[in-house]
Amino acid sequence: MRERKIAVKTGFADLDRRIDGLHGSDLTIIGGSPSMGKTALALSIVANVSCARKPKAVLLFSTETKKEAIMERLIAAEAGVSLQQVRSGMFPKRKWPALTRAAALMSQSPLFLADTPKAPTIGQVTGLASQLAEELKAKGQELGLIVIDHLQLLRTSSTRSGNRHQDISKISIGLKLLARDSNIPVLALSQLSLRPTAEDGGDTRPTLSDLRAKDLERNADVVMFIYRKSYFNPNDPTIDDNAAEIIVAKNPRGKTGIAKMRFVRDFARFYAQSGSPIERADLSTGSSRRWAKWKTKLVKRGSEVN
């Protein structure tokens, strides 16, 4: 009988109370409209898992963003520094300690990046995940979470079938089988159909019917959506620009409903609205190295799966 793993906590107390964390063998979908913050939420969870005091290894497949940009986003979010300032290198001197600490924390974290020159097939994703899991197991470690950003850019094979809905169905089945067979939670991001605007007078909150392929709902164990009211009402001063909701729309194991969050656009990070932040790991020595050296180390470090 397969050993039941303890669920991987997202690091957001309200959300974890609803879904009881990310469970091994589960496929969890995070859906959202373009620019709603899907990648920011995924990276916030990645940091919470891989940089915790008791970290778990995370494998991240990014089909749109290169390793350098991912690390810049993670460091900016962790340090609480504008992403634009991190990319330009022009940030206030007082932010230096936070940046060096964030860079050191990311450098020592068990985060593995797998970006490919072209969108990987579901077979390549499964193969890389299995390979890394075996390598970690041989060292007495384990892979705790697999993240896909995002599933619409995966392929079923080396060629497109011409039927994208059918492809998405096969991809979601493949990700579900990966989660089930490896007993590792898989978190996949998904684009949604466009919602009505505030001017249209409709409800702009996403629902399960907004998933572009109905099989996503059927094949996923948990489905969540990101909703920020300010996104649809950018010129309304009465709306809190940082307010965000994570709508748990499907969750057979626990509660559905809304987890309140905070989203800071400048450094693209989500925060829990209530509860204590997840405790970070202790730093190893050397965190006072220069920023440029840390940046090079982060991009060229050995924990990359090609």
Residue pairs with C-beta under 8 A, 6 or more apart in sequence:
2 183
3 183
4 24
5 23
5 24
5 183
6 21
7 20
7 21
7 22
7 23
7 24
7 185
8 21
8 22
8 23
8 49
8 56
8 144
8 145
8 185
9 16
9 21
9 22
9 48
9 49
9 278
10 16
10 19
10 21
10 22
10 45
10 48
10 49
11 44
11 45
11 47
11 48
11 49
11 52
11 272
11 277
11 278
12 44
12 45
12 48
12 246
12 259
12 261
12 270
12 272
12 275
13 272
13 274
13 275
13 276
14 259
14 260
14 261
14 272
14 273
14 274
14 275
15 246
15 248
15 259
15 261
15 272
17 255
17 259
18 248
18 251
18 254
18 255
18 256
18 257
18 259
19 28
19 222
19 224
19 248
19 251
19 253
19 254
19 255
20 253
20 254
22 28
22 145
22 185
22 187
23 185
23 221
23 253
24 179
24 182
24 183
24 184
24 185
25 179
25 180
25 183
25 184
25 185
25 221
26 179
26 185
26 186
26 221
26 222
27 172
27 175
27 176
27 179
27 186
27 188
27 219
27 220
27 221
27 222
28 185
28 186
28 187
28 188
28 220
28 221
28 222
28 223
28 224
29 151
29 188
29 189
29 190
29 211
29 216
29 220
29 222
29 223
29 224
30 38
30 41
30 42
30 187
30 188
30 189
30 190
30 224
30 225
30 226
31 38
31 189
31 190
31 191
31 192
31 206
31 210
31 211
31 223
31 224
31 225
31 226
32 38
32 189
32 190
32 191
32 192
32 206
32 225
32 226
32 227
33 191
33 192
33 194
33 195
33 206
33 231
34 191
35 231
36 226
36 227
36 228
36 231
37 226
37 228
37 244
37 263
37 268
37 270
38 149
38 150
38 189
38 190
38 226
39 65
39 73
39 149
39 150
39 189
39 268
40 73
40 77
40 263
40 268
40 269
40 270
41 226
41 246
41 270
42 60
42 147
42 149
42 187
42 189
43 70
43 73
43 74
43 77
43 268
43 269
44 77
44 269
44 270
44 271
45 145
45 147
45 187
46 58
46 60
46 74
46 111
46 145
46 147
47 74
47 77
47 78
47 106
47 109
48 278
49 55
49 56
49 58
49 144
49 145
50 56
50 57
50 58
50 109
50 110
50 111
51 78
51 105
51 106
51 109
51 280
51 281
52 278
52 279
52 280
52 281
53 279
53 280
53 281
53 282
55 109
55 110
55 281
56 110
56 142
56 143
56 144
56 145
57 110
57 111
57 112
57 132
57 136
57 141
57 142
57 143
57 144
57 145
58 110
58 111
58 112
58 143
58 144
58 145
58 146
58 147
59 112
59 114
59 128
59 129
59 132
59 143
59 145
59 146
59 147
59 305
60 70
60 111
60 112
60 113
60 114
60 147
60 149
61 114
61 115
61 120
61 125
61 128
61 146
61 147
61 148
61 149
62 70
62 113
62 114
62 115
62 149
63 115
63 116
63 119
63 120
63 148
63 149
63 150
63 153
63 154
64 149
64 150
64 153
65 73
65 115
65 149
66 115
67 113
67 115
67 299
67 304
68 299
70 113
70 115
71 106
71 113
71 295
71 298
71 299
72 83
72 86
72 87
73 83
73 268
74 102
74 106
74 111
75 81
75 86
75 99
75 102
75 103
75 106
75 298
76 82
76 83
76 85
76 86
76 102
76 267
76 268
77 83
77 267
77 268
77 269
78 102
78 105
78 106
78 269
79 86
79 95
79 98
79 99
79 101
79 102
79 267
80 95
80 98
80 264
80 267
80 269
81 91
81 95
81 98
81 99
81 267
82 91
82 266
82 267
83 266
83 267
83 268
85 91
85 92
85 95
86 99
89 291
91 99
96 291
99 291
100 287
100 288
100 289
100 291
100 294
101 283
101 287
103 287
103 291
103 294
103 295
103 298
104 283
104 284
104 286
104 287
104 289
104 294
105 280
105 281
105 283
106 298
107 294
107 297
107 298
107 301
108 281
108 283
108 284
109 281
110 141
110 303
111 303
112 132
112 303
112 304
112 305
113 303
113 304
113 305
114 120
114 128
114 304
114 305
114 306
116 124
116 306
119 153
119 154
119 155
120 128
120 154
120 155
121 154
121 155
121 156
121 157
121 158
122 154
122 155
122 156
122 170
122 171
122 174
122 175
122 178
123 157
123 174
125 148
125 154
125 174
125 175
125 178
126 174
126 177
126 178
128 305
129 143
129 146
129 178
129 182
129 184
130 182
131 305
132 143
132 305
133 142
133 143
133 182
133 184
136 142
136 143
143 182
143 184
144 184
144 185
145 184
145 185
145 187
146 178
146 179
146 182
146 184
146 185
146 186
146 187
147 186
147 187
147 188
148 154
148 175
148 186
148 187
148 188
148 189
149 189
150 188
150 189
150 190
150 191
151 168
151 171
151 172
151 175
151 188
151 189
151 190
152 168
152 190
152 191
152 212
154 171
155 167
155 171
156 167
156 170
156 171
156 174
160 167
161 167
165 212
165 213
165 215
168 212
168 213
168 215
168 216
169 213
169 215
169 216
169 219
172 188
172 213
172 215
172 216
172 219
172 220
173 215
173 219
175 186
175 188
175 219
176 186
176 219
176 220
176 221
178 184
178 186
179 185
179 186
179 221
190 211
190 212
190 216
191 212
192 206
192 210
192 211
192 212
192 225
193 210
193 211
193 212
195 202
195 204
195 205
195 206
195 210
195 232
196 202
196 203
196 204
197 204
197 232
198 204
198 232
198 233
204 227
204 229
204 232
205 225
205 227
205 245
205 247
206 225
206 227
206 247
206 249
207 225
207 249
208 217
208 223
208 249
208 250
210 225
211 217
211 223
216 223
217 223
217 250
220 250
221 250
221 252
221 253
222 248
222 250
222 251
222 253
223 248
223 249
223 250
223 251
224 246
224 247
224 248
224 249
225 246
225 247
225 249
226 244
226 245
226 246
226 247
227 244
227 245
227 246
227 247
228 243
228 244
228 245
228 263
229 239
229 243
230 236
230 239
230 240
230 241
230 242
230 243
233 239
241 265
242 262
242 263
242 264
242 265
243 260
243 262
243 263
244 260
244 261
244 262
244 263
244 270
245 258
245 259
245 260
245 261
246 258
246 259
246 261
247 257
247 258
248 255
248 256
248 257
248 258
248 259
249 256
250 256
260 273
260 274
261 270
261 271
261 272
261 273
262 270
262 271
262 272
262 273
263 269
263 270
263 271
264 271
271 277
